[in-house]
Amino acid sequence: MKEIYFAGGCFWGAEHYFRNIEGVVDSEVGFANGDIPSPTYEQVYTDTTGHAETVRVVYDPGRLPLAELVEDYFQAIDPLSVNKQGEDSGTRYRTGVYYKNPEDLVTIKAVFDKVAREYCRPLAVELEPLRNFYPAEGRHQDYLVKNPDGYCHLPLKLFRYPRLVSDLRALLGDETDLVARMSNAAALLKERMGFFWTGFYMVDKSADELVLGPFQGPVACMRIGYGKGVCGTAWKEARTIAVPDVEAFPGHIACSSLSRSEVVVPIFRNNEVAGVLDIDSVELSTFDRVDAYWLGKLVEIL
């Protein structure tokens, strides 16, 4: 087992997020890289101790590589925000990754560089050796398990997606039939996330079209041309596309007038797009980088 320390705003929600990720075997909240020993929560809350609310994460590198774990961390923070996550502000809520093993730095730095390329401004996330860590009082450990309705600055989907991915892997097991795998994947997504339409389109190279596959929801378009609509564009450009308002997307194909926003994730086989996962919502702006990231993990299982 190995350990790494993440500061990601209020540690109640951050710990609850990490504990749901497959490969994390233990977690503990506390205060890191401050100036006084063994501070209390009340002392840290004054922003005078230099500590950051931090989660100690113990993980199995054989099941969860460090690079993937750090990428998971970035889904739970705003990496450009200085001393503020959600509505919580103060130096205690700063973001950071603190490592104990110097050999981990190269891996962590590579993820930082990858994330930095997605933004036009420098990341406001500390990357430092762990100088100290003091566990928080017992009432703060597993806070959201003890208080399911307690305060949390993170969206609920951040807790649902890791469990969904883990459960899907167990559900599919060693089944090799792709239709069977997609059918249960669509059903599980619909059941857990409650999306309006969830399903798959598979590439038909002979027709240069996407053909409807297993899905959950109302009747849908049977075929979609290469480069047409959101699905065809995701196929053509070989990238995930999240659309906050489908009516504003050029060439949108209205399979249902109830659909308002959409995310499409390509499925790769032998470095080519073999199909797409298509999800629609009846609400505007439902999907963001968190959905794109975790749905990408889901299609990798397929």
N, C-alpha and C positions, 0 to 999 in steps of 0.2 A: 504494500500500500504506500501511496505517496500523499503529500498534503501541499496545499496552496491556499493563499489568503486573498479574499476579494472584498473590497470596500465598494458598496453599490447603493449608497443612500441608506434609508432606514433598514436596519438589519433584520427586522421581523419578516418582511416580505422576501428579502434576498435569500435568507436561509430557507424559507419555504420553497422557493423556486429551485434551489440547488438540491434539496432533499428529494425532489421528484425526478431528477435526471438519472437515467440508467448509468450505472457505473460509480455513482457517488455512494459511499458506504457509511459515511458519518459526517456530521456538521455540528458546528458550535459557534454561537455568536459571542462577540467580545469587542475589545478596543485595541487598536493596533497603532504602532509607530508614534506614540505620544511621548510626553516629557515627564510624566510622573508615574510612579509604580502603583499598580493595583487601584486604579481609579474606580469610583462608583459611577453608576449611570447618571446620577444627579450632577456629579462633578463634570463629566464629559459633556453633559447637556449645556453647560455654561460656555462652551467653546474656548475654554482657557487652558485645557490640558494638552492640546495638540493631537489628541487621539481621533481616529476615524472609526465609525461603526463598521465592523468587519466580520466576515464569516470565514471561519476556518473550515476548509473542505478537505476531507479525506476521500481519495478516489482510487479505483483499481485501474492502473494504466493499461492492463491487458484488455479491459472492456471499454475504457474511455480514455483515449489519448489526450495528453495535456493540451495540444493545440485545439482539439475539438471542445474541450472544457472551457478554454479561454474564449473561444468563439461564442459558446453558449452564454458566457458572462456578458459579452457585449450586447446581446439581445435584450438584456434586462436593465440597461442604463442608457442615458443620453450622454454620449461620450464627449459632447462639446460643452456641456453645462458645468460651470465652475461653482463648486460648493453648493449645489442644488440638484435634487432629484425629486421629480414630482412637485408637491407643494412644500417639501421639507428643505430648509436652507440653513446653512451654517457650515463651518469647516469640518464638523463631525460627519457631515453627509457628503464629503468629497468622495470621488471615485478613485480606485487604485487597485493594482495587482501587486502583492507583496510575496516574494519567493524566499524560501529557505535554502534551496539547492542552487548554487551558482550555475550548474549545468542546464538548469531550466530556462535561463535567460534567453538563449538563442531562440528557443521555440516560442517563448512568449513574445519576444520582440518581432518575430516574423508575423505573428497574428496582429500585433499593433500596427505594423507597416501595411498589412493588407487592409485593415479597417481604415487607416488614415487615407488611403487612396480613394475611399468613397466620399470624402469630405473635402471642402475647399479651405477649411480652417484647421489649425492644429488640434489634436485631441487634448482634452483637459483631464486626462486619466494618468495618475501617477504609476510609474513602474519602478519599484525600489526593492531592495532586500528587506526582509522582515527584521525590524530592530527589536520589537517586543510585541507581545500579545497577551492580554489579560481577559480571561473569560468574564462575561457579564453575569449578573445575578441570575439565580435560577428562574425567576419569574419571566425572564426574557428568552430563555431557551425554549425552542419549539413553540413560540408564542402563538402562531396561527393554528397550530394543532389544538392547543389548549383554549384558544379564543377564535373559533371559526369565523365569527363576525367582526373580529378586531380590525383595527386600522391597517391598511396596506396601500402603498402608493403604486403598486404594480397592477396591470390589468389581469383579470382572471385567466385569460387565454394563456398567459405565460406559465400558469400552473397546470393547465389542461394539456397543452401540447406535449411536454415531456412524458407524461403518463400515457398519452395516446400512442406515441411512437413506441414506447416500451411494450405496451399491451398489444399493439399491432404485430410487433416482432414475435411475441409469444403466440398470438392467435394464428399467424400464418405458418409458423413452425417450418417443417420440411416439405410442405406442399409445393409442387413444381408447376402446376397448371396456372398460367398467367390470368386466365379469365376468373378462376376461382379466387385467386389472390386479390385481383382488382375488385371483385364483387364484395368481398368482406371488408376491404379497405374503404370502399365507398359507404358501406353500411355503418362501419364504426365511426367514420368521420361525421356522418349525418346524425348518428345517435349522440355522440359526445359533444359536437360543436353546434349542432342545430342549424346548419346552413340551409338555405333555400333549395339549392341544387348542388349536388356533388357527384361527379362522375368522370369518366375517362373517354378520350377519343384516341384511336390508334391510327398510325400512318398506313395508308394504302398507297404504296409507291406506284403501282400500275395506273392508278387514277389521279395521282398527285393530289390526294385529298385525305382529310382526317375522317375516319368512320366511327360512329357512335359505338361505345363499348358499355360495360356495366355502369349503372348510375343509380342514384337515389333522388327522387323528385319528380316534378311534372314532365310530360313528354318534351322531347328536345329535338334539335336539328339532327338529321340523320348523317349528313355529310357537310364538311367545311373545307373550302379550297385552301391551297397553300398560300399563305400571306393574307388570308381573308379574316376579318374580325380579330378578336383578341386571341382566340385559339390558334388560328392560322398564322398570326404574326409571331406568337411565341414559338411556334414550330420553325418559322422561317428564320427568326433571329436567334434561336436556340438559347433563350433566356426566359427567366420568370418575369411576368408582367402583372403588376397590380394596378387596377384601374379604379380610381375613387368614384367616377361617374361614367357609366358606360355610354350614356348619350353623348358625351363629349369625345368619345374615342372615334377617330376617323374610320369609317367603314364598319362600324359595329353591326353585328348580326343579332337581331332581336329574336332569339328563340322563345323568350317569354317577356311580355311587357312589364312583368313584375320585377324583373332583375334590375338593380340599381348600381351595384358595384360588383367587381369580379377580380379573381386572381387565377392565373393559368401558369402551371409549373411543367416544364418539359421533362419527359422521361427519356433517359439516354440508355442506349444499348450499343455496345461496340463504338462508342464515341459519336453516334448519330442519334438524332431525335427519333424515337420509336413511337411516341405518343405523348399525350398531355393529360395532366390532371386539371380539371376545370371546376371551379367553385364559384357560385353566384350567391349574392345576398340581396335582400329586399331593402336594405338600408344603404345610404351613401357612405363612402369612405370607411368601409368595414375592414379592409385589408391593408397591411403595412409591411415593413421589413421583417417584423416578427413572424407573421404568417408565411411570408416567402421563405424565411430561413427554416422553420420547422416543417413546413410542407415539403421543402426540398429534402429534408431528412427522411420524411415518410416515403417519398417516391424512390429513394435509394434502396429502401427495404424491398420494394417490389422487384 
